[in-house]
């Protein structure tokens, strides 16, 4: 850890040394002048009557992000992303939104130094990460909110092997989306985590992914391990996928430490007008619930993750989950109608069998301005055969 930190400090020192040279100074100025600015102004409204609570939760938030990355300077780049969130209206009767939308404030979620030499890139500092087992919130997925969660991490990515990307990293801090009414701040991520990720597309029409994650808990008896495999094969306009995720969580009782889940998915056009389809299936073993990894984006990793409620239900032990959807594009509006069911032994689970369905409509006025509305209905077998309705509305302007 100290070596990695020293390396990032050495990079910063190198930039300072280059800047003392007259010619380099002008190039450094140019690297800032030619840097790229991007951002988003965003508003999110959500409503939930979680498990038929008599009083519903409603929340309206406004905020966004502003990102800047310099142009390359001696193969170095400096980047930063500032996020802000403000709760305009809040009826958080049941604390449904306490960990994601119910947080006001601002945070510097990204502040990284990126160095590239040949086919190797080193990225150190605060950053968003998107891999199956370590992931920030993903736009367009269940994990999307007003703000993203972030990691303080040190990643090395190499592409020397043809058609292969290899990434190894260490994570020491984590910023949640919201906590105790405030926007998330960077806190120690347990006692650190290590991960290695590989992606290969050397075989025509086939993409393979594999990842390992080791989380060192503050208490060694609570350590967690995850391993993940995914294969995506494209045949014409159709894509067929398979996944496997195994986890060990030592904080659980011994017979429930291990969990496994398998998945299959198919998607493509129906051949009728412009309609598309997606069908996915996950099956978990009888041992323990499956740990999905680090970051809210991992709730979208399982193929049967629902657009609102994510993949928590299919991650339960001894559950079979099937989800299907029809994609309907009409001019600038794309709609998705979907249904799903997760079957579970009612004597061993608080929810029992879970049925869900919903509709999602996405409207793009242009490449910058978009509106998305999602309504999802969930019916649980337990407790007392109760229902949940959740509505989300996203209004976004990107620049």
N, C-alpha and C positions, 0 to 999 in steps of 0.2 A: 504494500500500500504506500509506504514512504517513498519507494523507488518511483512509483507511478506519479505521485504528487510532485516529486523532484523533477521528473521529466516534463510535466506540464509547466512548471515554473521555469525550467530551462528554455522551453519554447518561447515563453513571454520575454525572457531576458534576451534571447536572440533577436527578437523583433526590435527591442530597444537599442541593441548594438547596431543593427542595420540602419536604424533611423538616425544615428549620429553621423553617418556618412552623407555628404551633400547630395549625391546622385540618388542614393537609396531613400533619402528623406523625401525627394520629390515623388519617387515611385510609391512610397508609403502613403503620401497624400493622395496620389492617383487611386490607390487601392481603396481608400475611403470614399473618394469622389465617385468611383465606378461601382460602389457597393449597391446592393439591391434592397429596396424597402418593400415590404408587403404587410398586409394586415387584414383585419376583419372587424366589422361592427355587427354585433349579434344580439338578438333578443330571444329568450326562451320562456315559454309559458307551459306549465304542467299542472295537471289535475289528477288526483288519485283518491279513490274511496277504498283504500287497502283493506281487503277481507271484509267488505261490507261495513266498514266503520260508519257510524251514524253521522259523524262530522268528517267531511272530506278535507283533504289537503290541497291547497292551491298556492302556486307561487309564480311570480313574474320577475324575470331578471333581465338586466341590460348591461352590456359590457363589450368585450372584444379583446383583440390582441394586436400588437405592432411588432413586426420582426425586421431585423436588419442584418445583413451579412456582407462583409467587405469582399472586394475582388481579391484574387490571389496575390500575395506578396512573398516572394521566395518560397512559394508552395504553402504558405500559411494563410488561413482565413480566420477571421474573428466573427462570431455571430451572437445575437442576443434576441430574445423574445420577451416582451412585457405583456402581461395579462391583467385585465381588470374586470371585476364583477360587482354589480350593485343590485340588491334586492329591492324592487319597487313595491311589491305587494306580497304579503306572506301570511297564509293561514296554515301554519305547520302544526296542526293539531296532533298528529301522530308521528311526527319526526320522520316522515317518509323521505324527505329531501335533505335530511341533515348532512349526509355525506357527499352530496354532489352539487345541488343548486342553491342550498341555503347558506351562502357564504358571500360576504361583501368585503371588498378590499382589493389590493393590487399586489402582484408578485413578479419578480424577474425569474421567469420559468426556464429560460435558456440563457446561458452565458458560457460559450464554449470556444476553445481554440482547436482548429482543425489543421492538420499538417499532412501533406501527401508527398510521398516519394516513390517513384516508379509505380508499382501496382499495390502499394500499401498506404492506408490512410489511418491516422491516429486522431481520435476525437476525444478531448478531455474537458469535463465541466458539466454544467447543467444542460440537459438536452432531452428532447422527446425521443423515444425509442419505439420501434414498431416491429416486433418479432412475435411468434406464437406464444412464447412463455414469459416474455418481458415486453409490455406494451402500454403506452399512453393511450388515452381515450381516442377512438377512431371516428372521424367524421362519417356520418351516414350509417353508423352502427348503433347498437343499443347503448354502448358506453359514451356516446356523444352527449355533452352537456354544453354549458356556456364556456367553461374553461377546460383545459386539459391538465391531467396530472403529469408530473415530470420526474426525472431521475438525475441525480448527480452521479456520473459514471465516467469510466475510462475505457474506451473501445478501440480495438485494433482490427481493421478489416483488410483482408488480402485477397487479390484476384489473380495471383500468379498461375494457379491451376486453371486451365482452359474451361470456360463455361461454368466456373465455380466461384462462389463468394463464401469466404470463411470469416467469421467474426468471433472474437473472444473479448470478454469484458468483465469489469469489476464494478459493482454498484455499492455506494456507501450511504447515499441519502435519497429520500423520496419526498416529493411534494404532492399531497392529496388534492383533490378538486376543492373540497371544503371541509372545515372542521370547526365545530362549536360556534357557528355563526359567522366565521371568518373564512376568507379564501385560504386555501392550504399554504403552509410554509414548509421549507425544507427541514426535515427531521432525520435522525439516524435511521437507516433501513436495517433494523435488527443489528446484527454484528457484521453486516456486509453480505454480499451475494456474488457468486461467480456464474458466468454463463458462456457457452460456446454454441455457435449457430452456423449451419452450413446450408447452402442452396445451390443446386446443380441442375443445369438444363442441357447437358451434353447429349442426351438422347432426344431425337426429334419428337416434338409434340409432348414431351414428358418433363415435368418439373418436380424435383425431389427436394424436400426440406427435412432437416433434423436439428434438434436443439436439446441441450442439457442445461438445467438450472440447479444450483446448489445455494440454498439460503441458510446462512449460519445464524441461528437465533441467539439472543442474549443469554438464554439458558440452553446449553448444548443438548439437553434432553428434548428440546422442541424444534430441532433442525428439520428442514424440509428439502426433498429432492424431487425433481421433475424431469421427465424425458418425453420427447415429442417427435413423431414422424408424420409426414404428409406427402402424398403423391397426387399429382394432377395430370391427367392425360386428356389431350384435346383430339377429338375426332370430328373433323369438319367444323361445324359451328357449335358442337356439343362438348362439354367438359365433364369428365368423370373423375371423382376424387375419393381418396381414402385417407383416414387419419387414425393415429393411435397415441394415447396419452396415458402415462403411468406416473403416479405420485406416491411419495412416502411422507407422512406427516407424523413425526414422533411425539407431538403434543397430544395425540389421541391415545385411547387405550390400545393395547398391543394388537388385538384382533381387528381393529379398524384403522390401523396405520396406513395400510396400502390400499390404493384405489387404481382402477384401470377403466378406460373407456375406448371403444372402437367406433368408427364412424364411416359412413358412405354418403356421397352426394352426387347428384347429376343436375346439370343445368344447360339451357340452350333454347332455341326457338321451337315453337310448337308446329310450325309449318302452316299455321292458320293466320292470315293477315300478318300483323307484326307481334302477335302474342308470344310470350316467352314463358318458361316454366323453371321451377327449382324444386327439387325433392331431396330431403336429407334424413338420415337415420343415425342415431347414436345408441349404443348399448353399453352399459357399465356392469362391472363384475359385482359379486355379492359382498365384497369386503367393506371398505370404507368409502366415504364420499371422495370424489376426485378433486385435488387441489389444482387450480387452473394456472397458477404462476403468480407473477408480480405485476401490478398495475391494473387499472380498470379495463384497459383494452383486452385483457385476456378473457374477460367475460364473453367476448365475441368469438373466441377460438373454436369452440365446438360447433360443428356444422348445424346443429339444431338450435343454436342460440336464437331467441326470438327478438324481433326489432325493438321491443321496449324492455322486456324483462331479462334479456340476455341468456346466458347458458347455465344459470344456477340450478334450474330444475333438472336438466339432463345430466348434470354432474353428480347427482345423488347416486348412492350405491344401489346396485340391483334394479336399474331402471332402463326401460326401453322407450325411446322417444322418436316419434316420426313427425316431420313437418313438411308441408307442401305449399307452394304458392304459385299464383298466376301473375305474370307481369303484363300490364296493359299500357302501351304508350299511345297517347293521343296528342299529336302536335307537341306543344311545349310541356304537357303534363304527363308524367309517368306514374301509374298507380300499381300497387301490389296488393292483392288480396291473398291472405294466407290463413291456414289452420294447422293445428298441431295437437298431439296428445302424448303424454308421458305416463306410462303405466308403472306402478310401484306397489309392493306388498303393503296393504293398508295397516297391517299390524306393526310395521316397523318404521313408519314414517309419519311425520306430523301432517303432511299435506295429502298423502295418499295419491290416487290418480289425479292428474292435472290435465285439463283441456283448455285450449286457448285458440283465439282467432282474432284477426284484426285487418285493418286496411291502412295503407300508407299512400299518400299522394304527394308528389314532388313537382313543383312548378318553377321553371327557370325563366325569368323575364329576360335576362341576358346572361353573359358569362360571369357577371359580378353579383347580380341580385337574384336571390332564390328564396322560396317558401316551401316548407315541408310540414305536413300535418300527419300525425300517427294516432290511431285509436286502437287499443288492444284490450280485449276482454278475456279474463282468466277465471276458470271455475275449478275449485279444488274440492276433492272428496272430503277432506278434513280441513279445519274443524267445522263441523256442522254444515257441510256442503255450501261453503260461502264463496262469493264472487268478488272479483276485483276489476275495476275499469280504470284504465290510465289513458290520458290524452296528453300529447305533447305537440307544441307548435314551435317551429324554428324559423326565424326570419334572419337572413344573413346577407350582408353586403361585403364582398371581398375586393380588395384593391392591391 
